[in-house]
Amino acid sequence: MNEHIRLGDVFALVGGGTPSTSKKEYWGNGVPWFSSADIDIDGKISCRRVVTPLGIQNSTTNIVPAQTVVVVTRVGLGKVAKLPCNMCFSQDIQALQPVTQTPPYNELFLMHQLSHIMSHVKFQGRGTTISGITKKQLNDVILFLPPLVEQIRIVARIEELFSQLDASASELKTAKERLKVYRQAVLKEAFDSALQDNPPMMSIEGLLTTERKGMSTGPFGTMIKKHDHQTTGVPMLGIENIGAGKFIDGNKIFVTLEKARELKSFALLSGDIIISRSGTVGELCAVPKRMEGALLSTNLMRVSLNSDIIHSDYFIYLFQSKGVVLDQVKELCKGSTRIFLNQAILKQITFPVPDISKQKEIIKIIESRMSVCDSIEKTLDTAQQRIQILRQSILKKAFEGEL
């Protein structure tokens, strides 16, 4: 038997589609439907929508039987999953239906192999990440398909080695969670000390600069439409740019210079504080000098502080402390169906504000301890990356017949 075979010679590809979301009669009762966003990194499907027979009839989606293996070929390229029941799916996905009644593969063997292949297909050999592959490219993928007995043996060995890596990954995850708890303990101790001196409690309005409008919310959806989104131009900062008090580079949305001029009231200056309004509510960071001129997006708020009253680093640490600010946010949002920060809520929060010299002392204490946390976290991140490399190494050996 030839152990290497073209995917298109073993499987027929079945594409998907999305019924019109504006037609209520297409959704409700019928067959579970999912998109690439509903597949997690482990290949589990979280189906949140159900499409009616009329929706299926009036779209390009198809009903595919349980146990079918599917591959994401566009947005989310490389995800692989197995259907738990009869399902429909979006146009980002292709289903692999065997062309014979007795397919020559073990499903787990196929899924592991496709995950491995797709992790490499994402890169075009020049180091460039691609966002999708064609049906022809998927058909031309070469599969390693030894006899079924050998496939089962290889799967057992993969699972054995992966279970060891999973145990290590779980320990790393626990260590990172403990690190989060320690970071909060550092902030609590620092601000408990500050509160013992009974510093004045101030509202956000007393902390803002007087040189420009001190606080603003990102533009309404009516001010910027999807067709305004560009791949280059003036960046719009979003929730993805905020991480644990630090700015994260990388932007999803850009607009033209002309559109940026229309939105000039949302332009950011170096040192402005951006705060997430939804999702990870209350996450915040300062805008670095290199991002001056970028625009505020809908899901963010901007706060511009008076540096004579409050140090930006002190404000950021204070806002991250569960015992001081975040608990107030949670209390003020109580009763809402979803936590959503707005200017009205921010104006109700009180901030302990000692003099600038005391603020600098608190910052120094926090940073000395946080630097140790940062070093430990970097070590943990490196270990997690090594686990991913080891996974790929195991799969490489498995599908080159060396495991």
Contacts in CASP RR format, 6 or more apart in sequence:
PFRMAT RR
TARGET T0000
AUTHOR 0000-0000-0000
METHOD contacts of the structure
MODEL  1
MNEHIRLGDVFALVGGGTPSTSKKEYWGNGVPWFSSADIDIDGKISCRRV
VTPLGIQNSTTNIVPAQTVVVVTRVGLGKVAKLPCNMCFSQDIQALQPVT
QTPPYNELFLMHQLSHIMSHVKFQGRGTTISGITKKQLNDVILFLPPLVE
QIRIVARIEELFSQLDASASELKTAKERLKVYRQAVLKEAFDSALQDNPP
MMSIEGLLTTERKGMSTGPFGTMIKKHDHQTTGVPMLGIENIGAGKFIDG
NKIFVTLEKARELKSFALLSGDIIISRSGTVGELCAVPKRMEGALLSTNL
MRVSLNSDIIHSDYFIYLFQSKGVVLDQVKELCKGSTRIFLNQAILKQIT
FPVPDISKQKEIIKIIESRMSVCDSIEKTLDTAQQRIQILRQSILKKAFE
GEL
1 104 0 8 1.000
1 147 0 8 1.000
3 144 0 8 1.000
3 145 0 8 1.000
3 146 0 8 1.000
4 142 0 8 1.000
4 143 0 8 1.000
4 144 0 8 1.000
4 145 0 8 1.000
5 142 0 8 1.000
5 143 0 8 1.000
5 145 0 8 1.000
6 139 0 8 1.000
6 140 0 8 1.000
6 141 0 8 1.000
6 142 0 8 1.000
6 143 0 8 1.000
7 96 0 8 1.000
7 138 0 8 1.000
7 139 0 8 1.000
7 140 0 8 1.000
7 141 0 8 1.000
7 142 0 8 1.000
7 143 0 8 1.000
8 139 0 8 1.000
8 140 0 8 1.000
9 99 0 8 1.000
10 98 0 8 1.000
10 99 0 8 1.000
10 100 0 8 1.000
10 103 0 8 1.000
10 104 0 8 1.000
10 105 0 8 1.000
10 143 0 8 1.000
10 145 0 8 1.000
11 96 0 8 1.000
11 97 0 8 1.000
11 98 0 8 1.000
11 99 0 8 1.000
12 96 0 8 1.000
12 97 0 8 1.000
12 98 0 8 1.000
12 99 0 8 1.000
13 94 0 8 1.000
13 95 0 8 1.000
13 96 0 8 1.000
13 97 0 8 1.000
13 135 0 8 1.000
13 138 0 8 1.000
13 139 0 8 1.000
14 62 0 8 1.000
14 64 0 8 1.000
14 94 0 8 1.000
14 95 0 8 1.000
14 97 0 8 1.000
15 60 0 8 1.000
15 62 0 8 1.000
15 89 0 8 1.000
15 91 0 8 1.000
15 93 0 8 1.000
15 94 0 8 1.000
15 95 0 8 1.000
16 60 0 8 1.000
16 61 0 8 1.000
16 62 0 8 1.000
16 88 0 8 1.000
16 89 0 8 1.000
16 90 0 8 1.000
16 91 0 8 1.000
16 93 0 8 1.000
16 94 0 8 1.000
16 95 0 8 1.000
17 59 0 8 1.000
17 60 0 8 1.000
17 61 0 8 1.000
17 88 0 8 1.000
17 89 0 8 1.000
17 90 0 8 1.000
17 91 0 8 1.000
18 35 0 8 1.000
18 59 0 8 1.000
18 61 0 8 1.000
18 90 0 8 1.000
18 91 0 8 1.000
19 26 0 8 1.000
19 27 0 8 1.000
19 33 0 8 1.000
19 51 0 8 1.000
19 55 0 8 1.000
19 56 0 8 1.000
19 58 0 8 1.000
19 59 0 8 1.000
19 61 0 8 1.000
20 26 0 8 1.000
20 55 0 8 1.000
20 58 0 8 1.000
20 59 0 8 1.000
21 27 0 8 1.000
23 55 0 8 1.000
23 58 0 8 1.000
25 52 0 8 1.000
25 54 0 8 1.000
25 55 0 8 1.000
26 51 0 8 1.000
26 52 0 8 1.000
26 54 0 8 1.000
26 55 0 8 1.000
26 58 0 8 1.000
26 59 0 8 1.000
27 49 0 8 1.000
27 50 0 8 1.000
27 51 0 8 1.000
27 52 0 8 1.000
27 55 0 8 1.000
28 49 0 8 1.000
28 50 0 8 1.000
28 51 0 8 1.000
28 52 0 8 1.000
29 50 0 8 1.000
29 52 0 8 1.000
30 50 0 8 1.000
30 51 0 8 1.000
30 52 0 8 1.000
30 53 0 8 1.000
31 50 0 8 1.000
31 51 0 8 1.000
31 53 0 8 1.000
31 56 0 8 1.000
31 63 0 8 1.000
31 86 0 8 1.000
31 87 0 8 1.000
31 88 0 8 1.000
32 47 0 8 1.000
32 49 0 8 1.000
32 50 0 8 1.000
32 51 0 8 1.000
32 85 0 8 1.000
32 86 0 8 1.000
32 87 0 8 1.000
32 88 0 8 1.000
33 47 0 8 1.000
33 49 0 8 1.000
33 50 0 8 1.000
33 51 0 8 1.000
33 61 0 8 1.000
33 87 0 8 1.000
33 88 0 8 1.000
33 89 0 8 1.000
33 90 0 8 1.000
34 45 0 8 1.000
34 46 0 8 1.000
34 47 0 8 1.000
34 48 0 8 1.000
34 49 0 8 1.000
34 87 0 8 1.000
34 88 0 8 1.000
34 89 0 8 1.000
34 90 0 8 1.000
35 89 0 8 1.000
35 90 0 8 1.000
35 92 0 8 1.000
35 93 0 8 1.000
36 72 0 8 1.000
36 74 0 8 1.000
36 75 0 8 1.000
36 76 0 8 1.000
36 79 0 8 1.000
36 90 0 8 1.000
36 92 0 8 1.000
36 93 0 8 1.000
37 75 0 8 1.000
37 76 0 8 1.000
38 45 0 8 1.000
38 46 0 8 1.000
38 47 0 8 1.000
38 48 0 8 1.000
39 45 0 8 1.000
39 72 0 8 1.000
39 79 0 8 1.000
39 81 0 8 1.000
40 46 0 8 1.000
41 79 0 8 1.000
43 79 0 8 1.000
43 80 0 8 1.000
43 81 0 8 1.000
43 82 0 8 1.000
43 111 0 8 1.000
44 81 0 8 1.000
45 81 0 8 1.000
45 83 0 8 1.000
45 84 0 8 1.000
45 87 0 8 1.000
47 87 0 8 1.000
51 59 0 8 1.000
51 61 0 8 1.000
51 88 0 8 1.000
55 61 0 8 1.000
56 62 0 8 1.000
56 63 0 8 1.000
56 88 0 8 1.000
60 91 0 8 1.000
61 88 0 8 1.000
61 89 0 8 1.000
61 90 0 8 1.000
62 88 0 8 1.000
62 95 0 8 1.000
63 86 0 8 1.000
63 87 0 8 1.000
63 88 0 8 1.000
64 70 0 8 1.000
64 83 0 8 1.000
64 86 0 8 1.000
64 87 0 8 1.000
64 88 0 8 1.000
64 89 0 8 1.000
64 95 0 8 1.000
64 97 0 8 1.000
65 83 0 8 1.000
65 86 0 8 1.000
66 83 0 8 1.000
66 84 0 8 1.000
66 85 0 8 1.000
66 86 0 8 1.000
66 87 0 8 1.000
67 82 0 8 1.000
67 83 0 8 1.000
67 107 0 8 1.000
68 82 0 8 1.000
68 83 0 8 1.000
68 95 0 8 1.000
68 96 0 8 1.000
68 97 0 8 1.000
69 80 0 8 1.000
69 81 0 8 1.000
69 82 0 8 1.000
69 95 0 8 1.000
69 96 0 8 1.000
69 107 0 8 1.000
69 110 0 8 1.000
69 111 0 8 1.000
69 114 0 8 1.000
70 80 0 8 1.000
70 81 0 8 1.000
70 82 0 8 1.000
70 83 0 8 1.000
70 89 0 8 1.000
70 93 0 8 1.000
70 94 0 8 1.000
70 95 0 8 1.000
70 96 0 8 1.000
71 78 0 8 1.000
71 79 0 8 1.000
71 80 0 8 1.000
71 93 0 8 1.000
71 94 0 8 1.000
71 96 0 8 1.000
71 114 0 8 1.000
71 118 0 8 1.000
71 138 0 8 1.000
72 78 0 8 1.000
72 79 0 8 1.000
72 80 0 8 1.000
72 92 0 8 1.000
72 93 0 8 1.000
73 92 0 8 1.000
73 93 0 8 1.000
73 94 0 8 1.000
73 132 0 8 1.000
73 133 0 8 1.000
73 134 0 8 1.000
73 135 0 8 1.000
73 138 0 8 1.000
74 91 0 8 1.000
74 92 0 8 1.000
74 131 0 8 1.000
74 132 0 8 1.000
75 92 0 8 1.000
75 131 0 8 1.000
76 92 0 8 1.000
77 118 0 8 1.000
77 121 0 8 1.000
77 122 0 8 1.000
77 130 0 8 1.000
77 131 0 8 1.000
77 132 0 8 1.000
77 133 0 8 1.000
78 114 0 8 1.000
78 115 0 8 1.000
78 118 0 8 1.000
78 119 0 8 1.000
78 121 0 8 1.000
78 122 0 8 1.000
79 118 0 8 1.000
80 111 0 8 1.000
80 114 0 8 1.000
80 115 0 8 1.000
80 118 0 8 1.000
81 111 0 8 1.000
82 107 0 8 1.000
82 111 0 8 1.000
83 95 0 8 1.000
89 95 0 8 1.000
94 135 0 8 1.000
94 138 0 8 1.000
96 110 0 8 1.000
98 105 0 8 1.000
104 145 0 8 1.000
104 148 0 8 1.000
105 143 0 8 1.000
105 145 0 8 1.000
105 148 0 8 1.000
105 151 0 8 1.000
106 148 0 8 1.000
106 151 0 8 1.000
106 152 0 8 1.000
106 155 0 8 1.000
108 155 0 8 1.000
108 159 0 8 1.000
109 151 0 8 1.000
109 152 0 8 1.000
109 154 0 8 1.000
109 155 0 8 1.000
110 143 0 8 1.000
112 155 0 8 1.000
112 158 0 8 1.000
112 395 0 8 1.000
112 398 0 8 1.000
112 399 0 8 1.000
113 143 0 8 1.000
113 144 0 8 1.000
113 395 0 8 1.000
113 398 0 8 1.000
113 399 0 8 1.000
115 395 0 8 1.000
116 392 0 8 1.000
116 395 0 8 1.000
116 396 0 8 1.000
116 398 0 8 1.000
116 399 0 8 1.000
117 141 0 8 1.000
117 143 0 8 1.000
117 399 0 8 1.000
119 392 0 8 1.000
121 130 0 8 1.000
121 133 0 8 1.000
121 137 0 8 1.000
121 141 0 8 1.000
122 129 0 8 1.000
122 130 0 8 1.000
123 129 0 8 1.000
123 130 0 8 1.000
124 130 0 8 1.000
144 399 0 8 1.000
144 400 0 8 1.000
144 401 0 8 1.000
145 151 0 8 1.000
146 154 0 8 1.000
146 401 0 8 1.000
154 398 0 8 1.000
154 401 0 8 1.000
154 403 0 8 1.000
157 398 0 8 1.000
157 403 0 8 1.000
158 394 0 8 1.000
158 395 0 8 1.000
158 398 0 8 1.000
158 403 0 8 1.000
161 394 0 8 1.000
162 391 0 8 1.000
162 394 0 8 1.000
165 387 0 8 1.000
165 390 0 8 1.000
165 391 0 8 1.000
168 383 0 8 1.000
168 387 0 8 1.000
169 384 0 8 1.000
169 387 0 8 1.000
172 380 0 8 1.000
172 383 0 8 1.000
172 384 0 8 1.000
172 387 0 8 1.000
175 376 0 8 1.000
175 380 0 8 1.000
176 377 0 8 1.000
176 380 0 8 1.000
179 373 0 8 1.000
179 376 0 8 1.000
179 377 0 8 1.000
179 380 0 8 1.000
182 373 0 8 1.000
183 370 0 8 1.000
183 373 0 8 1.000
184 321 0 8 1.000
184 322 0 8 1.000
186 366 0 8 1.000
186 369 0 8 1.000
186 370 0 8 1.000
186 373 0 8 1.000
187 317 0 8 1.000
187 320 0 8 1.000
187 321 0 8 1.000
187 322 0 8 1.000
187 323 0 8 1.000
187 324 0 8 1.000
187 366 0 8 1.000
188 321 0 8 1.000
188 322 0 8 1.000
188 323 0 8 1.000
190 317 0 8 1.000
190 362 0 8 1.000
190 365 0 8 1.000
190 366 0 8 1.000
191 318 0 8 1.000
191 321 0 8 1.000
191 323 0 8 1.000
191 324 0 8 1.000
191 352 0 8 1.000
191 362 0 8 1.000
193 362 0 8 1.000
194 352 0 8 1.000
194 354 0 8 1.000
194 358 0 8 1.000
194 362 0 8 1.000
195 352 0 8 1.000
197 354 0 8 1.000
197 358 0 8 1.000
199 352 0 8 1.000
199 353 0 8 1.000
199 354 0 8 1.000
199 358 0 8 1.000
200 352 0 8 1.000
200 353 0 8 1.000
201 350 0 8 1.000
201 351 0 8 1.000
201 352 0 8 1.000
201 353 0 8 1.000
202 309 0 8 1.000
202 350 0 8 1.000
202 351 0 8 1.000
202 353 0 8 1.000
203 347 0 8 1.000
203 348 0 8 1.000
203 349 0 8 1.000
203 350 0 8 1.000
203 351 0 8 1.000
204 215 0 8 1.000
204 303 0 8 1.000
204 346 0 8 1.000
204 347 0 8 1.000
204 349 0 8 1.000
204 351 0 8 1.000
205 347 0 8 1.000
206 306 0 8 1.000
206 309 0 8 1.000
207 305 0 8 1.000
207 306 0 8 1.000
207 309 0 8 1.000
207 310 0 8 1.000
207 315 0 8 1.000
207 351 0 8 1.000
207 353 0 8 1.000
208 214 0 8 1.000
208 215 0 8 1.000
208 303 0 8 1.000
208 304 0 8 1.000
208 305 0 8 1.000
208 306 0 8 1.000
209 304 0 8 1.000
209 305 0 8 1.000
209 306 0 8 1.000
209 307 0 8 1.000
210 306 0 8 1.000
212 304 0 8 1.000
213 265 0 8 1.000
213 304 0 8 1.000
214 302 0 8 1.000
214 303 0 8 1.000
214 304 0 8 1.000
215 301 0 8 1.000
215 302 0 8 1.000
215 303 0 8 1.000
215 304 0 8 1.000
215 343 0 8 1.000
215 346 0 8 1.000
216 265 0 8 1.000
216 266 0 8 1.000
216 296 0 8 1.000
216 301 0 8 1.000
216 302 0 8 1.000
217 277 0 8 1.000
217 296 0 8 1.000
217 300 0 8 1.000
217 301 0 8 1.000
217 302 0 8 1.000
217 342 0 8 1.000
217 343 0 8 1.000
218 266 0 8 1.000
218 296 0 8 1.000
218 297 0 8 1.000
218 298 0 8 1.000
218 299 0 8 1.000
218 300 0 8 1.000
218 301 0 8 1.000
218 302 0 8 1.000
219 263 0 8 1.000
219 266 0 8 1.000
219 295 0 8 1.000
219 296 0 8 1.000
219 297 0 8 1.000
219 298 0 8 1.000
220 298 0 8 1.000
221 298 0 8 1.000
223 262 0 8 1.000
223 263 0 8 1.000
224 236 0 8 1.000
224 255 0 8 1.000
224 259 0 8 1.000
224 263 0 8 1.000
224 298 0 8 1.000
228 255 0 8 1.000
228 256 0 8 1.000
228 259 0 8 1.000
229 253 0 8 1.000
229 254 0 8 1.000
229 255 0 8 1.000
230 253 0 8 1.000
230 254 0 8 1.000
230 255 0 8 1.000
230 256 0 8 1.000
231 254 0 8 1.000
232 254 0 8 1.000
233 254 0 8 1.000
233 255 0 8 1.000
233 256 0 8 1.000
233 257 0 8 1.000
233 260 0 8 1.000
234 254 0 8 1.000
234 255 0 8 1.000
234 256 0 8 1.000
234 257 0 8 1.000
234 259 0 8 1.000
234 260 0 8 1.000
234 293 0 8 1.000
234 294 0 8 1.000
234 295 0 8 1.000
235 250 0 8 1.000
235 251 0 8 1.000
235 253 0 8 1.000
235 254 0 8 1.000
235 291 0 8 1.000
235 294 0 8 1.000
235 295 0 8 1.000
236 251 0 8 1.000
236 253 0 8 1.000
236 254 0 8 1.000
236 255 0 8 1.000
236 294 0 8 1.000
236 295 0 8 1.000
236 296 0 8 1.000
236 297 0 8 1.000
237 251 0 8 1.000
237 268 0 8 1.000
237 274 0 8 1.000
237 287 0 8 1.000
237 291 0 8 1.000
237 294 0 8 1.000
237 295 0 8 1.000
237 296 0 8 1.000
237 297 0 8 1.000
237 300 0 8 1.000
238 251 0 8 1.000
238 252 0 8 1.000
238 253 0 8 1.000
238 274 0 8 1.000
238 276 0 8 1.000
238 297 0 8 1.000
238 299 0 8 1.000
238 300 0 8 1.000
239 276 0 8 1.000
239 278 0 8 1.000
239 279 0 8 1.000
239 280 0 8 1.000
239 283 0 8 1.000
239 299 0 8 1.000
239 300 0 8 1.000
240 248 0 8 1.000
240 250 0 8 1.000
240 251 0 8 1.000
240 252 0 8 1.000
241 247 0 8 1.000
241 248 0 8 1.000
241 249 0 8 1.000
241 250 0 8 1.000
241 251 0 8 1.000
241 274 0 8 1.000
241 285 0 8 1.000
242 248 0 8 1.000
242 274 0 8 1.000
242 275 0 8 1.000
242 276 0 8 1.000
242 280 0 8 1.000
242 283 0 8 1.000
242 284 0 8 1.000
242 285 0 8 1.000
243 283 0 8 1.000
243 285 0 8 1.000
244 283 0 8 1.000
244 320 0 8 1.000
245 283 0 8 1.000
245 284 0 8 1.000
245 285 0 8 1.000
245 316 0 8 1.000
245 320 0 8 1.000
246 285 0 8 1.000
247 285 0 8 1.000
247 286 0 8 1.000
247 287 0 8 1.000
247 288 0 8 1.000
247 291 0 8 1.000
251 294 0 8 1.000
253 297 0 8 1.000
255 263 0 8 1.000
255 295 0 8 1.000
260 267 0 8 1.000
260 295 0 8 1.000
263 295 0 8 1.000
266 295 0 8 1.000
266 296 0 8 1.000
266 302 0 8 1.000
267 293 0 8 1.000
267 294 0 8 1.000
267 295 0 8 1.000
267 296 0 8 1.000
268 274 0 8 1.000
268 287 0 8 1.000
268 291 0 8 1.000
268 292 0 8 1.000
268 293 0 8 1.000
268 294 0 8 1.000
268 295 0 8 1.000
268 296 0 8 1.000
268 302 0 8 1.000
269 287 0 8 1.000
269 292 0 8 1.000
269 293 0 8 1.000
269 304 0 8 1.000
270 287 0 8 1.000
270 288 0 8 1.000
270 289 0 8 1.000
270 291 0 8 1.000
270 292 0 8 1.000
271 286 0 8 1.000
271 287 0 8 1.000
271 288 0 8 1.000
271 289 0 8 1.000
271 304 0 8 1.000
271 312 0 8 1.000
272 286 0 8 1.000
272 287 0 8 1.000
272 302 0 8 1.000
272 303 0 8 1.000
272 304 0 8 1.000
273 284 0 8 1.000
273 285 0 8 1.000
273 286 0 8 1.000
273 287 0 8 1.000
273 302 0 8 1.000
273 303 0 8 1.000
273 304 0 8 1.000
273 305 0 8 1.000
273 312 0 8 1.000
273 315 0 8 1.000
273 316 0 8 1.000
274 284 0 8 1.000
274 285 0 8 1.000
274 286 0 8 1.000
274 287 0 8 1.000
274 296 0 8 1.000
274 300 0 8 1.000
274 301 0 8 1.000
274 302 0 8 1.000
274 303 0 8 1.000
275 282 0 8 1.000
275 283 0 8 1.000
275 284 0 8 1.000
275 300 0 8 1.000
275 301 0 8 1.000
275 302 0 8 1.000
275 303 0 8 1.000
275 319 0 8 1.000
275 341 0 8 1.000
275 346 0 8 1.000
276 282 0 8 1.000
276 283 0 8 1.000
276 284 0 8 1.000
276 299 0 8 1.000
276 300 0 8 1.000
276 341 0 8 1.000
277 299 0 8 1.000
277 300 0 8 1.000
277 301 0 8 1.000
277 340 0 8 1.000
277 341 0 8 1.000
277 342 0 8 1.000
278 299 0 8 1.000
278 338 0 8 1.000
278 339 0 8 1.000
278 340 0 8 1.000
278 341 0 8 1.000
279 299 0 8 1.000
279 339 0 8 1.000
281 329 0 8 1.000
281 333 0 8 1.000
281 339 0 8 1.000
281 340 0 8 1.000
281 341 0 8 1.000
282 319 0 8 1.000
282 326 0 8 1.000
282 329 0 8 1.000
282 341 0 8 1.000
284 316 0 8 1.000
284 319 0 8 1.000
284 320 0 8 1.000
285 316 0 8 1.000
286 312 0 8 1.000
286 313 0 8 1.000
286 316 0 8 1.000
287 294 0 8 1.000
296 302 0 8 1.000
301 341 0 8 1.000
301 342 0 8 1.000
301 343 0 8 1.000
301 346 0 8 1.000
303 315 0 8 1.000
303 346 0 8 1.000
305 312 0 8 1.000
305 315 0 8 1.000
308 356 0 8 1.000
309 353 0 8 1.000
309 356 0 8 1.000
310 351 0 8 1.000
310 353 0 8 1.000
310 356 0 8 1.000
310 359 0 8 1.000
311 356 0 8 1.000
311 359 0 8 1.000
311 360 0 8 1.000
311 363 0 8 1.000
313 363 0 8 1.000
313 367 0 8 1.000
314 359 0 8 1.000
314 360 0 8 1.000
314 362 0 8 1.000
314 363 0 8 1.000
315 351 0 8 1.000
317 362 0 8 1.000
317 363 0 8 1.000
317 366 0 8 1.000
318 324 0 8 1.000
318 325 0 8 1.000
318 351 0 8 1.000
318 352 0 8 1.000
319 325 0 8 1.000
319 326 0 8 1.000
320 326 0 8 1.000
324 351 0 8 1.000
324 352 0 8 1.000
325 349 0 8 1.000
325 351 0 8 1.000
328 348 0 8 1.000
328 349 0 8 1.000
328 350 0 8 1.000
329 339 0 8 1.000
329 341 0 8 1.000
329 345 0 8 1.000
329 349 0 8 1.000
330 339 0 8 1.000
332 345 0 8 1.000
332 348 0 8 1.000
332 349 0 8 1.000
333 339 0 8 1.000
333 340 0 8 1.000
333 341 0 8 1.000
333 345 0 8 1.000
353 359 0 8 1.000
354 362 0 8 1.000
394 403 0 8 1.000
397 403 0 8 1.000
END
